[in-house]
Amino acid sequence: PSPAPRPWEGSTQRPVSDARASLASRLSMGTLDKLGLENFDGFLLKQAKFTARWRPRWFTLEGNFLEYSESKAGANSGRKKRLELTPTTVVKYTDTAFCFNVRSHETSWFLVAKDNDEMNRWIMMIQAHIKITALFASQASAPATTSPRVGTPVEQPRFFLRPEDAPVPVAFRTKPQFTAERTGEGMYPGDVLEAVATMERDDVLYVCMADDRGWVPATNPSTGEQLLRELLGEVRREDGKPYRLQLDKPVGIRSGPGVDCLSTGNGVFPDEVVECAFIWAPAGGDNGCAHQAFIKLQDGRGWVPRFHPNPPHADMWTEERPSWTIAV
C-alpha cells in the first residue's frame, strides 16, 4: 500500500524517478568522492511504520549507514534505527513536495525535508555515500595490481618510512582525507609501517595502515612536502609457522619493521615460541636495516627482528618442526 499523505498535502507519495540520474550526473566524480567521505545530519520527517503519521527524527549519514533517533540528544545512544547503504540502494523522488524515498534490500523509508534545497542536499549526500560504498566493494573484489589505484587493497604488504630527518610526526586520520579527524596515533621520524590499501585523491596518495590504525597521506596536499617514502623489500609469507627464540635474553617487540620503530613495551622471552605471519627484508639495507629482516607476529602484538644486530648477524630464531609419534 502507498504511504499516507502528509497532513498538509492532498496527494499520496510514491517513487517517481531515480535520483541518481538527475542529481549525481550534475556533479563531478571528484565532488562526489569528497561528499562521500563527509558525515551529514539533520532533522527529517519520517512516516511511522504502522500509524502512517509523520514524525520528526534526527538522521545521521555516516559511512555506509543512514540511521535515525527520536531526538538529536539521542543520537549517541544505542536506540537508533539503521539502514545499510549498498551499491544496489536506490534513492528516488516522489510525487509529494520535498519527499524522497530510500530503498535498500527490503527496507523502504519515505522521508520529508523542510524545502527543496534540503531534500536535494540529502539526496546528493546519500548518493555520494552509495558511490563510495560501491567503489570500495568493487575494488575489494578486483584482483590487486602492482600499481594500486583508488581504494585498491595491496596483494603483498607495502611498507612506508617516515623520513628520519622529518621535524615532526604525521598524524593518522580516520579517512583518506587530509582534514579528516585524527585517530590519536601518528608516525614518528624513523617509523616504518605496513600498508594494506591505498587511495589516490586529488593527486595525493593516501595509505591505509594495517591493524585498523587509520590513513596517512604520503605528501602534504598544501605544501607538496613528502611525508612518507615507500620502501622496497622481499616478503615471505609464513602463515603462522612457529619460531623459537634461541637467544639468552628477551627481544623487544616493536610497532613496525624498523630498528627505530617505537617499542610496544612487550617482548619475546628466551626459548619462547611465536607464530609468524610473514617475514619482510628491506631491499639493499634500505632504512639502515642492512643484514636485517623482521618477523610479524601472528597474534598481532607487533614485529621482532630476525637477525642479531651485531656481526656476524646470526639468526636469532629457529623454525619449530612438528614432532611425530609413531603408533605401535
Secondary structure, DSSP 8 states (H G I E B T S, - for coil): ------TT-SS---EEEEHHHHTGGGS-HHHHHHHHTS-EEEEEEEE-TTT--EEEEEEEEETTEEEEESSSGGGGSS--EEEE--TT-EEEEESSTTEEEEEETTEEEEEE-SSHHHHHHHHHHHHHHHHHHHHHHHHHHS---SS--TTEEEEEEEEEE--TT-SS-EEEESSSSTTS-EEEEEE-TT-EEEEEEEEEETTEEEEEETTTTEEEESB-TTT--B--EEE-EEEEEEEEEEEEE-SSS-EEEESSSSTTS-EEEEEE-TT-EEEEEEEEEEGGGGGGTTT--EEEETTSS-EEESB-SSTT--B-EEE---------
